[in-house]
Amino acid sequence: MNQNNIYNIYCDESCHLEKDHQKVMVLGAIWCPLSKTKEISNNLKNIKIKHGLSKDFELKWVKVSPAKVSYYLDVVNYFFNEQNLHFRALVICDKKKLRHESFMQDHNTWYYKMFFHLLNPIFQPKGATYRIYLDIKDTCSSRKIKKLHQVLCNKKYDFSHDIITRVQTVRSHEVEVLQVADLFIGALAYISRDLVSSDAKLQVIKKIQELSGYRLRATTLLREEKFNLFFWSPKESETQ
């Protein structure tokens, strides 16, 4: 198969646990053609080197600081200038409003539903295959990805796994593109919590707002291909 028709999707998540005392949860996915992955990874490493950082430096939202803000702004610029990179996020604004018992489900079942809502608009109707990579979080990851692969394939009637060929965990410090997803979901979580304590982080958020054309506080059109956002609430789920 033509590598331009094979897509790598890198997923990350923030505050996905049921009782972590965090109000906002964000799931994010960044994707590109397999044929462009190496080139994009090298370009991201070169941005690090340009700013005097080691090529092994891990790009993370929690590391945004005044000393490194110019580097992070360059990464944001690169994402929006690179036509082969795309991002989608699902933002749950208030986990405290979840009523799992009303839908006869537990938190894990709901979690897989949310991942399906995140990823489903990314999949093309036909002619493409997808490899999904998730940042490894805990010792339950192997069981989680097996279940997620099953759910995604069943929803797409892809029982032979011809469309979604793999779902596996990776370590974020080893995958350049996944690190960009961490940056974006961190920014979305920050603005959704109305935090303002870091000027450097606010600069990064402002740059994302400028280049995306969005305030980052509302759902975009489903057809948005570059920086796609879906803000989900329990009240909306009752009509789906």
NORBEL-V876191 format. One record per residue. N is the residue number from 1. RES is the residue in one letter. NEAR is the number of other C-alpha atoms within 10 Angstrom. D_LAST is the distance of its C-alpha to the last C-alpha in whole Angstrom. Layout:
N;RES;NEAR;D_LAST + N;RES;NEAR;D_LAST
This chain:
1;M;8;36 + 2;N;8;36 + 3;Q;12;35 + 4;N;13;33 + 5;N;16;31 + 6;I;20;30 + 7;Y;22;28 + 8;N;21;28 + 9;I;24;25 + 10;Y;29;26 + 11;C;29;24 + 12;D;25;24 + 13;E;21;23 + 14;S;17;24 + 15;C;17;24 + 16;H;17;21 + 17;L;14;23 + 18;E;16;22 + 19;K;11;25 + 20;D;8;27 + 21;H;10;27 + 22;Q;15;25 + 23;K;17;22 + 24;V;19;21 + 25;M;21;20 + 26;V;25;20 + 27;L;27;19 + 28;G;29;21 + 29;A;29;22 + 30;I;25;25 + 31;W;24;26 + 32;C;23;29 + 33;P;19;31 + 34;L;18;33 + 35;S;16;36 + 36;K;15;36 + 37;T;19;35 + 38;K;13;39 + 39;E;11;39 + 40;I;19;37 + 41;S;14;38 + 42;N;13;41 + 43;N;15;40 + 44;L;22;39 + 45;K;19;42 + 46;N;15;44 + 47;I;18;42 + 48;K;21;43 + 49;I;15;47 + 50;K;13;47 + 51;H;13;46 + 52;G;11;49 + 53;L;15;46 + 54;S;13;46 + 55;K;15;44 + 56;D;13;43 + 57;F;13;42 + 58;E;18;38 + 59;L;25;36 + 60;K;18;34 + 61;W;20;32 + 62;V;11;34 + 63;K;14;38 + 64;V;22;37 + 65;S;15;40 + 66;P;13;43 + 67;A;9;45 + 68;K;14;42 + 69;V;18;40 + 70;S;16;42 + 71;Y;21;41 + 72;Y;26;37 + 73;L;19;37 + 74;D;17;39 + 75;V;20;36 + 76;V;19;33 + 77;N;14;36 + 78;Y;16;36 + 79;F;21;32 + 80;F;17;32 + 81;N;11;35 + 82;E;12;34 + 83;Q;10;32 + 84;N;15;31 + 85;L;20;29 + 86;H;20;25 + 87;F;25;23 + 88;R;27;20 + 89;A;27;18 + 90;L;24;15 + 91;V;26;16 + 92;I;24;15 + 93;C;19;17 + 94;D;16;18 + 95;K;19;18 + 96;K;14;20 + 97;K;12;17 + 98;L;16;15 + 99;R;14;15 + 100;H;14;15 + 101;E;9;17 + 102;S;7;14 + 103;F;11;12 + 104;M;9;15 + 105;Q;11;16 + 106;D;12;18 + 107;H;16;18 + 108;N;14;19 + 109;T;14;16 + 110;W;15;13 + 111;Y;16;16 + 112;Y;18;15 + 113;K;14;12 + 114;M;18;12 + 115;F;20;15 + 116;F;17;13 + 117;H;17;11 + 118;L;21;14 + 119;L;19;16 + 120;N;13;14 + 121;P;14;15 + 122;I;21;19 + 123;F;15;19 + 124;Q;12;21 + 125;P;9;21 + 126;K;8;24 + 127;G;10;28 + 128;A;18;27 + 129;T;21;27 + 130;Y;24;26 + 131;R;17;27 + 132;I;22;25 + 133;Y;23;27 + 134;L;20;26 + 135;D;20;28 + 136;I;17;30 + 137;K;13;29 + 138;D;8;31 + 139;T;8;33 + 140;C;9;29 + 141;S;15;28 + 142;S;14;29 + 143;R;9;27 + 144;K;17;24 + 145;I;20;25 + 146;K;13;25 + 147;K;14;22 + 148;L;20;20 + 149;H;18;22 + 150;Q;16;21 + 151;V;18;18 + 152;L;23;18 + 153;C;18;20 + 154;N;13;18 + 155;K;11;15 + 156;K;15;17 + 157;Y;12;20 + 158;D;15;22 + 159;F;13;24 + 160;S;10;27 + 161;H;17;26 + 162;D;13;27 + 163;I;22;25 + 164;I;22;24 + 165;T;15;28 + 166;R;16;28 + 167;V;22;26 + 168;Q;18;29 + 169;T;17;30 + 170;V;17;32 + 171;R;13;34 + 172;S;24;33 + 173;H;15;37 + 174;E;12;37 + 175;V;18;35 + 176;E;23;35 + 177;V;25;32 + 178;L;27;30 + 179;Q;23;32 + 180;V;27;30 + 181;A;28;27 + 182;D;26;28 + 183;L;23;30 + 184;F;26;27 + 185;I;24;24 + 186;G;22;27 + 187;A;22;27 + 188;L;26;24 + 189;A;22;24 + 190;Y;19;27 + 191;I;16;26 + 192;S;19;23 + 193;R;14;26 + 194;D;9;28 + 195;L;11;31 + 196;V;11;34 + 197;S;9;37 + 198;S;12;37 + 199;D;13;39 + 200;A;19;38 + 201;K;25;35 + 202;L;18;34 + 203;Q;17;36 + 204;V;23;34 + 205;I;22;31 + 206;K;17;33 + 207;K;17;33 + 208;I;23;30 + 209;Q;13;29 + 210;E;11;32 + 211;L;14;31 + 212;S;14;27 + 213;G;10;28 + 214;Y;16;25 + 215;R;13;25 + 216;L;22;23 + 217;R;14;21 + 218;A;12;18 + 219;T;16;15 + 220;T;16;17 + 221;L;10;17 + 222;L;12;15 + 223;R;9;19 + 224;E;12;20 + 225;E;15;22 + 226;K;17;25 + 227;F;21;23 + 228;N;24;19 + 229;L;24;17 + 230;F;21;14 + 231;F;16;14 + 232;W;18;11 + 233;S;15;11 + 234;P;16;10 + 235;K;11;10 + 236;E;9;7 + 237;S;9;5 + 238;E;8;6 + 239;T;6;4 + 240;Q;5;0
